[in-house]
């Protein structure tokens, strides 16, 4: 599933093309892409045509595009295989294309925004914007203190200026769950999925099964620093692409996969100590870590 870096790469590529653009036409080819929308395809088309998009915003793994003159936004989630692509007007249909928005930008002219999704777990929707509880900007890329109702339950991510390190430390101090499980809980901290959780825990030398409350303040601070470093490095490298599904708006793949130290490297030598990286099952996923560098304290392993 695309995580924060992959979604941010899409957002940053989308923003210049949609900010100030007017929707000329909407084509819904598969209503499965509107599972989060409150109406059918015809409703989506009618309510969106003629509207002006103000920008592109992200919180965690969610994207939204606020609409001018209203408290509404187009909300997008890429699911497992969703893509948002920019194409020339009249371009032939993409494989697995579900929805297309034809827009006109005052500077860049006309462009097609294509939502394609092979596995149909992603979605688009029109949703209402509500004030953020803390009064800070709703997400990255937009200054308004509003957020779609469908995204309101999602916590801020560690790259968000309004993210509270102290609040995160406080939450961990009251959680008995394994630290990796907490990192994947999008209501506690957003944007971190399996890949970047494994990479951050490896970098901070923390065993993924360590209970969250057992981490010292120093360990939590180190973990947050490594999470931010990993996410920023992945952003700089365009995200992680293992196949053709994870691409930017121009269809280009990221190359952070070449920088991975733990995730997906089962049996390969740990870059730090040369012992083999191990893989264990973890709630329908897998955890990858170095059993030597990331030791579970004996009293916790009993």
The 8 nearest C-alpha neighbors of each residue, nearest first, counted from 0:
[[1, 79, 2, 78, 80, 192, 77, 193],
 [2, 0, 5, 6, 79, 245, 3, 77],
 [1, 3, 190, 5, 192, 4, 60, 191],
 [2, 4, 190, 6, 60, 5, 59, 7],
 [5, 3, 234, 7, 238, 6, 2, 233],
 [4, 6, 238, 8, 1, 7, 2, 3],
 [7, 5, 9, 3, 8, 4, 60, 2],
 [8, 6, 10, 4, 9, 5, 3, 11],
 [7, 9, 5, 11, 6, 10, 247, 4],
 [8, 10, 6, 247, 12, 7, 11, 248],
 [11, 9, 7, 13, 12, 8, 14, 55],
 [10, 12, 8, 14, 13, 9, 7, 15],
 [13, 11, 9, 10, 14, 248, 8, 15],
 [12, 14, 10, 11, 16, 15, 9, 17],
 [13, 15, 55, 17, 11, 16, 54, 12],
 [16, 14, 17, 18, 13, 12, 11, 54],
 [15, 17, 14, 13, 18, 104, 107, 20],
 [18, 16, 20, 14, 15, 19, 52, 54],
 [19, 17, 54, 53, 20, 15, 14, 52],
 [18, 20, 53, 52, 17, 51, 104, 21],
 [21, 19, 104, 17, 103, 52, 18, 51],
 [22, 20, 51, 103, 102, 50, 49, 23],
 [21, 23, 102, 49, 48, 50, 24, 101],
 [24, 22, 102, 101, 49, 48, 21, 103],
 [23, 25, 101, 48, 22, 100, 26, 102],
 [24, 26, 100, 44, 99, 48, 101, 27],
 [27, 25, 99, 98, 28, 100, 24, 44],
 [26, 28, 98, 29, 40, 97, 30, 25],
 [29, 27, 97, 98, 26, 30, 96, 99],
 [28, 30, 97, 31, 27, 32, 98, 33],
 [31, 29, 32, 33, 40, 27, 28, 39],
 [30, 32, 33, 29, 34, 119, 122, 97],
 [31, 33, 122, 30, 34, 29, 123, 97],
 [34, 32, 36, 30, 123, 31, 122, 35],
 [33, 35, 36, 31, 32, 122, 30, 123],
 [36, 34, 33, 124, 122, 37, 123, 32],
 [37, 35, 124, 33, 34, 38, 125, 123],
 [36, 38, 35, 39, 124, 125, 34, 126],
 [39, 37, 36, 42, 43, 40, 41, 33],
 [40, 38, 42, 41, 43, 30, 37, 33],
 [39, 41, 43, 42, 27, 30, 44, 38],
 [40, 42, 44, 43, 39, 45, 27, 38],
 [41, 43, 45, 39, 40, 44, 38, 46],
 [44, 42, 40, 41, 46, 45, 47, 39],
 [43, 45, 41, 25, 47, 42, 46, 48],
 [46, 44, 42, 47, 48, 43, 41, 25],
 [45, 47, 43, 44, 48, 42, 50, 49],
 [46, 48, 44, 45, 50, 43, 49, 22],
 [49, 47, 22, 24, 50, 45, 23, 46],
 [48, 50, 22, 23, 21, 47, 51, 24],
 [49, 51, 22, 48, 47, 21, 52, 66],
 [52, 50, 21, 67, 20, 66, 19, 22],
 [53, 51, 66, 20, 19, 18, 54, 65],
 [52, 54, 18, 19, 65, 66, 67, 51],
 [55, 53, 18, 64, 14, 52, 17, 65],
 [54, 56, 64, 14, 63, 10, 140, 13],
 [55, 57, 140, 63, 139, 62, 138, 141],
 [58, 56, 62, 139, 138, 61, 63, 59],
 [57, 59, 138, 61, 60, 139, 155, 62],
 [58, 60, 190, 189, 3, 61, 156, 57],
 [59, 61, 190, 3, 2, 6, 58, 62],
 [62, 60, 76, 58, 57, 59, 75, 63],
 [63, 61, 57, 75, 56, 74, 76, 58],
 [62, 64, 74, 56, 73, 75, 55, 72],
 [63, 65, 55, 73, 72, 54, 56, 52],
 [66, 64, 72, 53, 52, 71, 54, 63],
 [67, 65, 52, 72, 53, 51, 71, 69],
 [68, 66, 51, 69, 53, 52, 65, 50],
 [69, 67, 66, 70, 51, 71, 50, 65],
 [70, 68, 71, 67, 66, 65, 72, 128],
 [69, 71, 128, 127, 72, 68, 66, 129],
 [72, 70, 127, 128, 69, 126, 66, 65],
 [73, 71, 65, 64, 66, 126, 125, 74],
 [72, 74, 125, 64, 63, 124, 126, 65],
 [75, 73, 63, 124, 123, 62, 72, 125],
 [76, 74, 123, 62, 122, 63, 61, 77],
 [75, 77, 61, 121, 122, 78, 62, 123],
 [76, 78, 81, 121, 80, 79, 82, 75],
 [79, 77, 121, 120, 76, 81, 80, 0],
 [80, 78, 0, 120, 81, 77, 1, 121],
 [79, 81, 116, 244, 78, 117, 118, 77],
 [82, 80, 77, 116, 121, 115, 78, 79],
 [83, 81, 115, 114, 116, 84, 77, 80],
 [84, 82, 114, 113, 248, 115, 112, 81],
 [83, 85, 248, 113, 112, 249, 82, 86],
 [86, 84, 112, 248, 111, 249, 113, 110],
 [85, 87, 111, 110, 90, 84, 112, 88],
 [86, 88, 110, 90, 111, 89, 85, 109],
 [89, 87, 110, 111, 90, 109, 86, 101],
 [88, 90, 87, 91, 111, 86, 110, 92],
 [91, 89, 87, 88, 86, 92, 111, 93],
 [90, 92, 89, 93, 86, 88, 87, 94],
 [93, 91, 96, 90, 94, 95, 113, 89],
 [94, 92, 96, 95, 91, 115, 113, 90],
 [93, 95, 96, 92, 115, 117, 116, 97],
 [96, 94, 115, 117, 116, 93, 97, 92],
 [97, 95, 115, 93, 94, 114, 98, 92],
 [98, 96, 29, 28, 115, 114, 95, 32],
 [99, 97, 27, 114, 26, 28, 113, 96],
 [98, 100, 113, 26, 112, 25, 114, 101],
 [101, 99, 25, 112, 111, 24, 102, 113],
 [100, 102, 111, 24, 23, 22, 110, 112],
 [101, 103, 22, 23, 21, 110, 109, 20],
 [102, 104, 109, 20, 21, 108, 110, 105],
 [103, 105, 20, 108, 107, 106, 109, 19],
 [106, 104, 108, 107, 103, 20, 19, 21],
 [107, 105, 104, 108, 103, 20, 16, 19],
 [106, 108, 104, 105, 109, 16, 103, 110],
 [109, 107, 104, 103, 106, 105, 110, 102],
 [108, 110, 103, 102, 104, 88, 107, 111],
 [109, 111, 88, 87, 102, 86, 101, 103],
 [112, 110, 101, 86, 88, 100, 85, 87],
 [113, 111, 85, 100, 99, 84, 101, 86],
 [114, 112, 99, 84, 83, 98, 111, 115],
 [113, 115, 83, 98, 82, 97, 96, 99],
 [116, 114, 96, 82, 95, 97, 81, 113],
 [115, 117, 81, 119, 95, 80, 118, 82],
 [116, 118, 95, 119, 80, 115, 81, 94],
 [117, 119, 120, 116, 80, 79, 81, 121],
 [120, 118, 116, 121, 117, 32, 31, 81],
 [121, 119, 78, 118, 79, 122, 80, 77],
 [122, 120, 78, 77, 76, 81, 119, 32],
 [121, 123, 32, 76, 33, 75, 34, 35],
 [122, 124, 75, 33, 74, 32, 76, 35],
 [125, 123, 36, 74, 73, 35, 33, 126],
 [124, 126, 73, 72, 36, 74, 71, 127],
 [125, 127, 71, 72, 147, 124, 73, 128],
 [128, 126, 71, 147, 70, 148, 72, 129],
 [127, 129, 147, 70, 146, 71, 145, 148],
 [128, 130, 145, 146, 147, 148, 127, 131],
 [131, 129, 145, 144, 146, 132, 128, 134],
 [130, 132, 145, 134, 144, 133, 137, 146],
 [133, 131, 134, 130, 135, 144, 145, 151],
 [134, 132, 135, 131, 144, 130, 136, 161],
 [133, 135, 131, 144, 132, 136, 130, 145],
 [134, 136, 144, 133, 137, 131, 161, 143],
 [137, 135, 144, 142, 143, 138, 145, 141],
 [136, 138, 144, 145, 146, 131, 135, 143],
 [137, 139, 58, 57, 136, 56, 141, 140],
 [138, 140, 57, 56, 141, 58, 159, 137],
 [141, 139, 56, 55, 138, 57, 142, 54],
 [142, 140, 56, 139, 143, 138, 136, 54],
 [141, 143, 136, 144, 140, 137, 138, 139],
 [142, 144, 136, 145, 141, 137, 135, 138],
 [145, 143, 136, 137, 135, 131, 134, 130],
 [146, 144, 130, 137, 129, 131, 143, 128],
 [145, 147, 137, 128, 129, 151, 131, 130],
 [148, 146, 128, 150, 149, 127, 126, 129],
 [147, 149, 151, 150, 127, 128, 129, 146],
 [150, 148, 147, 151, 126, 152, 74, 146],
 [149, 151, 147, 148, 153, 152, 146, 61],
 [150, 152, 148, 153, 149, 146, 147, 131],
 [153, 151, 150, 186, 154, 149, 148, 185],
 [154, 152, 186, 150, 151, 185, 189, 155],
 [155, 153, 186, 188, 189, 187, 185, 152],
 [154, 156, 162, 189, 188, 159, 58, 153],
 [155, 157, 189, 159, 188, 158, 59, 190],
 [158, 156, 159, 162, 227, 155, 188, 223],
 [157, 159, 156, 160, 227, 162, 230, 155],
 [158, 160, 162, 161, 156, 157, 155, 139],
 [161, 159, 162, 158, 157, 163, 139, 156],
 [160, 162, 159, 163, 135, 155, 136, 158],
 [163, 161, 159, 160, 155, 157, 156, 164],
 [164, 162, 166, 165, 167, 161, 157, 160],
 [163, 165, 167, 166, 168, 162, 223, 220],
 [166, 164, 168, 163, 167, 169, 170, 162],
 [165, 167, 169, 163, 164, 168, 170, 162],
 [166, 168, 164, 170, 169, 165, 163, 171],
 [169, 167, 165, 171, 170, 166, 164, 172],
 [168, 170, 166, 172, 167, 171, 165, 173],
 [171, 169, 167, 172, 168, 173, 166, 174],
 [172, 170, 211, 174, 168, 173, 212, 169],
 [171, 173, 212, 169, 170, 174, 168, 211],
 [174, 172, 171, 170, 212, 175, 169, 211],
 [175, 173, 171, 212, 176, 211, 172, 170],
 [174, 176, 210, 211, 212, 177, 173, 171],
 [177, 175, 210, 174, 211, 178, 180, 181],
 [178, 176, 210, 208, 209, 180, 179, 211],
 [177, 179, 211, 181, 180, 210, 209, 207],
 [178, 180, 207, 182, 181, 177, 183, 196],
 [179, 181, 183, 177, 178, 182, 184, 176],
 [182, 180, 178, 184, 179, 183, 177, 176],
 [183, 181, 179, 180, 184, 178, 188, 191],
 [182, 184, 180, 181, 192, 185, 191, 179],
 [185, 183, 181, 186, 187, 182, 188, 180],
 [184, 186, 189, 188, 187, 153, 183, 154],
 [185, 187, 154, 153, 184, 188, 152, 189],
 [188, 186, 185, 184, 154, 189, 181, 182],
 [189, 187, 154, 185, 156, 186, 155, 182],
 [190, 188, 185, 156, 59, 154, 155, 191],
 [189, 191, 59, 3, 60, 2, 156, 192],
 [192, 190, 189, 195, 183, 196, 2, 3],
 [193, 191, 183, 194, 2, 195, 196, 190],
 [192, 194, 196, 195, 197, 191, 183, 286],
 [195, 193, 197, 196, 192, 262, 198, 191],
 [194, 196, 198, 197, 193, 192, 191, 199],
 [195, 197, 193, 199, 198, 194, 192, 191],
 [198, 196, 200, 195, 194, 199, 262, 287],
 [197, 199, 195, 201, 196, 200, 261, 202],
 [200, 198, 226, 202, 196, 201, 225, 197],
 [199, 201, 205, 203, 197, 202, 198, 204],
 [202, 200, 204, 198, 199, 203, 197, 288],
 [201, 203, 199, 200, 204, 198, 225, 205],
 [202, 204, 200, 222, 201, 205, 199, 221],
 [205, 203, 293, 201, 202, 292, 200, 206],
 [206, 204, 293, 200, 203, 207, 201, 294],
 [205, 207, 293, 295, 208, 209, 294, 204],
 [208, 206, 179, 209, 178, 205, 177, 200],
 [209, 207, 177, 206, 210, 178, 179, 295],
 [208, 210, 177, 206, 207, 178, 211, 295],
 [211, 209, 177, 175, 176, 213, 212, 178],
 [210, 212, 178, 171, 213, 174, 177, 175],
 [211, 213, 172, 171, 174, 210, 214, 175],
 [214, 212, 210, 211, 215, 209, 172, 175],
 [215, 213, 212, 218, 211, 219, 216, 210],
 [214, 216, 218, 217, 219, 213, 212, 220],
 [215, 217, 219, 218, 220, 214, 168, 221],
 [216, 218, 220, 215, 219, 221, 214, 222],
 [217, 219, 221, 215, 220, 216, 214, 222],
 [220, 218, 222, 216, 221, 217, 223, 214],
 [219, 221, 217, 223, 222, 218, 216, 224],
 [220, 222, 218, 224, 219, 223, 217, 203],
 [221, 223, 219, 225, 220, 224, 203, 226],
 [224, 222, 226, 220, 225, 221, 219, 227],
 [223, 225, 221, 227, 222, 226, 228, 220],
 [224, 226, 228, 222, 227, 199, 223, 229],
 [227, 225, 223, 199, 229, 228, 224, 222],
 [226, 228, 230, 224, 225, 229, 231, 223],
 [227, 229, 225, 231, 226, 230, 232, 224],
 [228, 230, 232, 226, 227, 231, 225, 233],
 [231, 229, 233, 227, 232, 228, 234, 226],
 [230, 232, 234, 228, 233, 229, 227, 235],
 [233, 231, 235, 229, 234, 230, 228, 236],
 [232, 234, 238, 236, 230, 235, 231, 255],
 [235, 233, 4, 231, 237, 236, 232, 238],
 [234, 236, 232, 233, 237, 231, 238, 255],
 [235, 237, 233, 234, 255, 254, 238, 253],
 [236, 238, 253, 234, 235, 233, 254, 8],
 [239, 237, 253, 5, 233, 4, 234, 255],
 [238, 240, 255, 256, 253, 254, 241, 237],
 [241, 239, 245, 253, 242, 252, 254, 256],
 [240, 242, 239, 256, 243, 245, 244, 252],
 [243, 241, 240, 244, 245, 252, 246, 239],
 [242, 244, 245, 246, 252, 240, 241, 250],
 [243, 245, 242, 80, 246, 82, 81, 240],
 [246, 244, 240, 243, 252, 242, 1, 5],
 [247, 245, 252, 251, 250, 244, 253, 248],
 [246, 248, 9, 250, 249, 251, 8, 252],
 [249, 247, 84, 85, 250, 9, 83, 12],
 [250, 248, 247, 251, 84, 85, 246, 86],
 [249, 251, 246, 247, 248, 252, 84, 243],
 [252, 250, 246, 247, 249, 253, 248, 245],
 [253, 251, 246, 240, 245, 247, 254, 250],
 [254, 252, 237, 238, 239, 240, 236, 255],
 [253, 255, 256, 236, 239, 257, 240, 237],
 [254, 256, 239, 258, 257, 236, 233, 238],
 [257, 255, 239, 254, 258, 259, 240, 241],
 [256, 258, 255, 259, 254, 239, 260, 240],
 [259, 257, 255, 256, 260, 254, 233, 232],
 [260, 258, 256, 257, 261, 262, 255, 198],
 [259, 261, 258, 270, 262, 198, 269, 264],
 [262, 260, 264, 287, 288, 259, 198, 263],
 [263, 261, 287, 264, 194, 197, 259, 198],
 [262, 264, 265, 261, 287, 259, 278, 194],
 [265, 263, 267, 261, 262, 276, 266, 260],
 [266, 264, 276, 277, 267, 278, 263, 287],
 [267, 265, 275, 276, 277, 264, 268, 278],
 [266, 268, 275, 264, 265, 276, 269, 274],
 [269, 267, 273, 275, 274, 276, 270, 266],
 [268, 270, 273, 271, 274, 272, 275, 276],
 [271, 269, 273, 272, 268, 260, 274, 261],
 [270, 272, 269, 273, 292, 274, 268, 260],
 [271, 273, 269, 274, 270, 292, 268, 291],
 [274, 272, 268, 269, 270, 271, 275, 267],
 [275, 273, 268, 269, 272, 276, 291, 289],
 [276, 274, 268, 266, 267, 269, 277, 273],
 [275, 277, 289, 265, 266, 288, 267, 269],
 [278, 276, 265, 287, 288, 266, 289, 275],
 [277, 279, 287, 286, 265, 285, 288, 276],
 [278, 280, 286, 285, 281, 277, 287, 284],
 [281, 279, 285, 284, 286, 282, 283, 278],
 [280, 282, 285, 284, 283, 286, 279, 180],
 [283, 281, 284, 280, 285, 180, 286, 279],
 [284, 282, 281, 280, 285, 286, 279, 193],
 [285, 283, 281, 282, 280, 286, 193, 279],
 [284, 286, 280, 281, 279, 278, 287, 283],
 [287, 285, 279, 278, 281, 280, 197, 288],
 [286, 288, 278, 262, 261, 277, 197, 276],
 [287, 289, 276, 277, 261, 201, 290, 286],
 [288, 290, 276, 291, 292, 293, 277, 269],
 [289, 291, 293, 294, 292, 288, 277, 276],
 [292, 290, 289, 293, 294, 274, 272, 288],
 [293, 291, 289, 204, 290, 294, 272, 201],
 [294, 292, 206, 204, 205, 290, 289, 291],
 [293, 295, 206, 290, 291, 292, 296, 205],
 [294, 296, 206, 300, 297, 209, 299, 293],
 [297, 295, 299, 298, 300, 294, 209, 206],
 [298, 296, 300, 299, 295, 301, 294, 209],
 [297, 299, 296, 300, 301, 295, 213, 209],
 [300, 298, 296, 297, 301, 295, 209, 210],
 [299, 301, 297, 298, 295, 296, 209, 208],
 [300, 299, 298, 297, 296, 295, 209, 208]]
